[in-house]
Amino acid sequence: MSAPEKKKKVAVENSSAGAECRAELIFYARASSGEARPVEILGQYACDYRRPDWEHRWTEWNTRQNPYLHLFLCENHARALGLIGK
């Protein structure tokens, strides 16, 4: 893992208020043309960052390897990952 990736991981760890955060936003699979635009979630879903396979999911989503993978994230984790503004 490169130094910037490690810093981002530490920042995300520190941004979480509790061990059981809930997803508030869906980030659909990125299209080749642009940014991820989040959609608010109406249901009760756990934040994907808490999943044991999080690093794999993030890598697949961020590199556009899986066009069917969507991220369910809480606002704190989305902000820490740079997906939404501060």
C-alpha positions as CSV (number, residue, x, y, z in Angstrom):
1,M,0.0,0.0,0.0
2,S,1.5,3.4,-1.0
3,A,1.9,6.2,1.5
4,P,-1.1,8.3,0.2
5,E,-3.3,5.2,0.5
6,K,-2.2,4.6,4.0
7,K,-2.9,8.2,5.0
8,K,-6.4,7.9,3.4
9,K,-7.0,4.7,5.4
10,V,-6.0,6.3,8.7
11,A,-8.1,9.4,7.9
12,V,-11.1,7.2,7.3
13,E,-10.5,5.2,10.5
14,N,-10.4,8.4,12.5
15,S,-13.5,9.9,10.8
16,S,-15.9,7.3,12.0
17,A,-17.9,8.3,15.1
18,G,-18.9,4.8,16.1
19,A,-18.2,1.1,15.3
20,E,-21.7,0.7,13.8
21,C,-22.2,3.4,11.2
22,R,-25.1,3.4,8.8
23,A,-24.9,4.1,5.1
24,E,-26.6,7.3,4.1
25,L,-25.4,7.5,0.5
26,I,-25.1,5.2,-2.5
27,F,-22.3,5.8,-4.9
28,Y,-23.2,3.9,-8.1
29,A,-20.5,2.3,-10.2
30,R,-18.5,5.0,-11.9
31,A,-19.2,5.5,-15.6
32,S,-16.1,6.1,-17.7
33,S,-17.0,9.7,-18.2
34,G,-17.3,11.2,-14.8
35,E,-17.5,11.5,-11.1
36,A,-19.6,9.6,-8.6
37,R,-22.8,11.4,-7.7
38,P,-24.3,10.1,-4.5
39,V,-27.9,9.2,-4.0
40,E,-29.5,9.4,-0.5
41,I,-30.6,6.0,1.0
42,L,-34.1,5.7,2.4
43,G,-33.6,2.2,4.0
44,Q,-31.4,0.9,6.8
45,Y,-28.0,-0.4,5.4
46,A,-24.6,-0.8,7.1
47,C,-21.8,1.3,5.8
48,D,-19.6,-0.8,3.3
49,Y,-16.5,0.5,5.0
50,R,-17.2,-1.9,7.9
51,R,-17.3,-4.9,5.6
52,P,-14.4,-7.4,5.9
53,D,-13.9,-7.2,2.1
54,W,-13.8,-3.3,2.1
55,E,-10.3,-2.9,0.6
56,H,-11.2,-5.2,-2.3
57,R,-14.6,-3.4,-2.9
58,W,-12.9,0.0,-2.8
59,T,-10.2,-1.1,-5.3
60,E,-12.7,-2.6,-7.7
61,W,-15.0,0.5,-7.5
62,N,-12.3,3.1,-7.6
63,T,-10.5,1.5,-10.6
64,R,-13.9,0.8,-12.4
65,Q,-13.1,-2.9,-12.6
66,N,-16.7,-3.9,-11.7
67,P,-19.4,-1.9,-13.5
68,Y,-22.1,-3.4,-11.2
69,L,-20.5,-2.6,-7.8
70,H,-22.1,0.2,-5.8
71,L,-20.8,1.6,-2.6
72,F,-23.1,2.2,0.4
73,L,-21.3,4.7,2.7
74,C,-22.0,6.9,5.7
75,E,-21.4,10.6,5.2
76,N,-18.2,10.6,7.3
77,H,-16.5,7.8,5.3
78,A,-17.6,9.3,2.0
79,R,-16.1,12.7,3.0
80,A,-12.9,11.1,4.3
81,L,-12.5,9.2,1.0
82,G,-13.0,12.5,-0.9
83,L,-16.2,11.4,-2.6
84,I,-18.2,14.4,-1.3
85,G,-17.1,17.9,-0.3
86,K,-16.3,19.0,3.2
